């Protein structure tokens, strides 16, 4: 029907509304740049200026330049986002032009991760998985993670901006595949949750997301929440190890959990991550 929004347009509006609700402001940056972290970036054969010679492969570079201008103007804690095309070499004569959603804000890795999790909830998508990854351009090498197959979340490298700045970039098409047009809400659970902190010592290469997945598989639906609260690397641990503290919530939709039931769920979680990843509970 004429005048109706396409599914992609509706999805973009929901994302824009969600990010604005989180305090982000939409930015518009140049598709043509003077430098790009991807050596495959397409160079124009006859650019008008040296500052606009390459087609960008990431939106983050433009947002960083916008951040610098905001800081110079006295805006101390801006939060910016953009939904736009990037340009990647393709099999055809013309480049591939996927649409990406990128954000940059004060608050470090935790702020960016929270924004991504909120987006997924708003879109009715399954809870995102965060997996450790190698170093990515612009980002702190120890504060970066892949968001499944949809993109990444991380913290800007401290050489680029003073303070802790979180960033993310997601692929719109991949996000559309897991988003639901009609969000179905579950009833609010009136029974109280049993909340605990569990700290595990585990090998550096073990992703926190895989530990959470193993715990959910073991404890089932009564494991209502399990989020990374802190990651420690230091002299108290052996080389090649890290300590991850999870904020865990056990909650039943049918009754108040007894102490014995909560203890049983806790033991299932501890046993699952110990058996699969060799993790030990830290006292």
C-alpha positions, -999 to +999 in steps of 0.1 A: +000+000+000+013+034-009+025+055+020+032+026+044+067+022+059+088-008+049+099-032+076+134-017+075+120+018+080+099+007+109+130-010+124+151+021+120+125+042+137+123+019+167+161+019+170+162+057+167+135+061+193+153+037+217+187+054+214+172+088+218+154+075+249+188+064+262+201+099+258+219+096+225+217+123+198+217+115+161+247+126+142+254+128+104+290+123+093+307+121+060+308+089+039+340+101+023+370+102+046+407+109+044+418+077+061+403+043+071+415+014+093+406-012+066+433-014+039+406-026+015+388+008+017+378+019-018+397+050-030+380+074-054+399+077-087+394+114-088+385+128-054+376+165-050+398+168-020+424+147-001+401+148+030+373+130+010+393+104-010+381+071+006+347+054+011+343+046+048+342+010+060+331+020+095+310+047+110+330+050+142+358+071+126+333+099+118+317+097+153+352+101+169+357+133+149+323+145+160+332+137+196+364+158+193+344+188+180+318+184+208+346+183+234+363+213+219+330+232+221+326+224+258+301+195+256+317+173+282+298+140+279+281+137+245+263+105+234+261+102+196+247+077+172+243+073+135+225+048+112+241+049+078+258+030+050+294+018+049+311+007+018+329-026+014+346-042-016+322-067-032+322-093-060+306-069-084+319-037-099+300-016-073+307-020-036+285-036-010+266-010+010+254-025+043+236-003+068+252+000+102+241+013+136+269+029+155+270+047+189+296+065+210+291+078+245+307+086+278+307+056+303+331+031+288+325-005+279+296-010+303+276+020+289+280+007+253+271-029+263+241-017+282+229+003+251+232-028+229+213-050+254+186-024+256+183-023+218+179-060+216+151-059+243+133-031+225+134-051+193+122-083+210+154-101+199+170-129+219+195-118+245+228-109+227+259-130+233+292-111+239+324-130+230+360-119+234+377-110+202+411-098+189+420-061+187+398-040+165+406-005+151+401+025+175+394+002+205+411-008+237+426-043+232+412-057+265+378-040+264+362-052+232+337-080+223+319-094+194+281-092+196+273-126+180+275-122+142+259-087+143+288-065+152+310-054+181+310-034+214+340-019+231+358+010+247+378+036+228+416+033+230+428+058+256+451+075+231+421+086+211+402+105+238+407+112+275+384+093+298+363+062+292+342+062+260+321+033+250+313+024+214+293-001+193+286-009+157+259-033+146+247-045+112+211-035+106+203-065+083+216-090+108+196-073+136+165-073+114+168-111+112+164-116+149+140-087+157+103-093+161+077-070+146+053-076+175+070-077+209+053-102+233+057-092+269+059-118+297+039-112+329+058-094+357+070-120+382+058-111+417+079-136+436+112-122+449+146-130+433+175-145+451+206-125+441+242-136+445+276-127+432+297-156+419+334-151+411+352-176+389+389-180+381+392-191+345+417-191+316+420-158+299+407-171+265+374-183+280+345-160+269+322-148+296+293-153+272+300-190+268+301-193+306+267-177+309+253-199+282+265-230+300+250-218+333+216-211+317+216-246+301+223-261+335+200-240+357+171-235+333+145-208+334+149-201+371+183-185+363+166-152+356+197-131+351+235-135+349+256-105+340+293-097+342+299-074+371+337-072+372+368-087+355+401-089+375+436-095+361+464-091+385+492-104+407+468-125+428+462-148+399+485-170+379+496-158+344+470-165+318+441-164+342+414-139+350+387-136+376+351-129+364+324-118+389+288-125+378+258-109+393+233-138+394+196-138+400+175-169+407+137-164+404+107-187+399+075-175+381+055-200+402+067-196+439+092-181+462+124-201+460+135-218+492+171-215+505+176-252+495+163-245+459+185-214+455+215-234+468+208-262+443+206-238+414+238-222+425+255-256+426+243-264+391+258-232+378+292-237+396+293-274+384+285-265+348+312-238+344+337-259+363+331-290+341+331-272+308+358-245+313+378-257+343+366-226+363+371-225+400+350-206+424+369-178+440+363-172+477 
